[in-house]
Amino acid sequence: MIPKCSIIIRSFNEEKHIGRLLEGIGKQTLYPQLELILVDSGSTDLTAEIARNAGVKVVNIKPEDFSFGRALNIGCQAASGKYLLFASAHVYPLYTDWVEKMIAPFEKERVALVYGRQVGNEITKYSEEQLFKKWFPSVSNYDQRIPFCNNANAVIRKSLWEEQPYDEQLTGLEDLDWATRIMKKGYSVAYESSATIVHVHEESVSRIRNRYRREAIALKNIYPNERFTFFSFIRLSVGNVWADSIHALHDGKFFKELSSIVAFRVLQFWGTYQGYRQKFQPDETLRMRFYYPNDFKDKLFKKKEQNTSNELGEKIIYSS
């Protein structure tokens, strides 16, 4: 039987997290119609063994051959489902209808990509929690006008991947690049707020900086027409530290989170500054998503998003 949806998981040394993801997938309403593929780039822990014991097809690539786009292309090539759902190995779904909700917007023929909501957990850094709230709001939008998306929780049509594989040369943001190119062909991107996963980020100081550095290197290749200057670094660091501090004060967490806020935001934009060598010209709304602090009133997105599906399925109770 041809699976309705193939779930492709990229991994490297994720034994701490992958078991929970696989448990959540096993409780999905569409589980009998799912194919699971793990693309592992040289894990030295038990990641691949845990996956195999759960009945997952494991595809191996050498660490030196890894890029985000290449890992996805290898997983997509191995998949046989009509839809290709991507999940990071360190995420897990909150509800049993996660996959069902992710593929529902494909009822519209011009929808090429759907991405779902991401939230943090008890170890999520405060500023990253603010990013999740901005990038993944509580309101769905089935006709998004910008190519923003995130492959930690996204699904595409396999037929369109066959026409347009992921760019294997980018250092990150292969999802944004794919969405940008597919939208130019007349397709649309949908956001489903009720298809929620928890995204667990346990990053050191250097990894935070490096994440934004590599994403900036990729971004300059996707949008080559604008500079990110040292002044940009100062302005955006100060602006976002200030905004996060106001939120933390409102939440009663100011003194607890202040040092974390300063460290995260400075590293975010210092990494971005380091990664820039060329120009790019993103859409203004996309620029707001990437760079600018939350507005309590969320004026920008309230005008553009519509409440299309907010019903939540049965919540998953995890064994650990």
Sequence and secondary structure as in RCSB ss.txt:
>XXXX:A:sequence
MIPKCSIIIRSFNEEKHIGRLLEGIGKQTLYPQLELILVDSGSTDLTAEIARNAGVKVVNIKPEDFSFGRALNIG
CQAASGKYLLFASAHVYPLYTDWVEKMIAPFEKERVALVYGRQVGNEITKYSEEQLFKKWFPSVSNYDQRIPFCN
NANAVIRKSLWEEQPYDEQLTGLEDLDWATRIMKKGYSVAYESSATIVHVHEESVSRIRNRYRREAIALKNIYPN
ERFTFFSFIRLSVGNVWADSIHALHDGKFFKELSSIVAFRVLQFWGTYQGYRQKFQPDETLRMRFYYPNDFKDKL
FKKKEQNTSNELGEKIIYSS
>XXXX:A:secstr
   SEEEEEEESS TTTHHHHHHHHHT TTGGGEEEEEEES  SSSHHHHHHHTT EEEE  GGG  HHHHHHHH
HHH  SSEEEEEETTEEESBTTHHHHHHGGGGSTTEEEEEEEEE  TTS HHHHHHHHHHS SS EEEESS    
TTEEEEEHHHHHHS   SS SS HHHHHHHHHHHTT EEEEEEEEEEEE     HHHHHHHHHHHHHHHHHHSTT
    HHHHHHHHHHHHHHHHHHHHHTT HHHHHHHHHHHHHHHHHHHHHH  S     HHHHHHHHS   TT HH
HHTT          B     
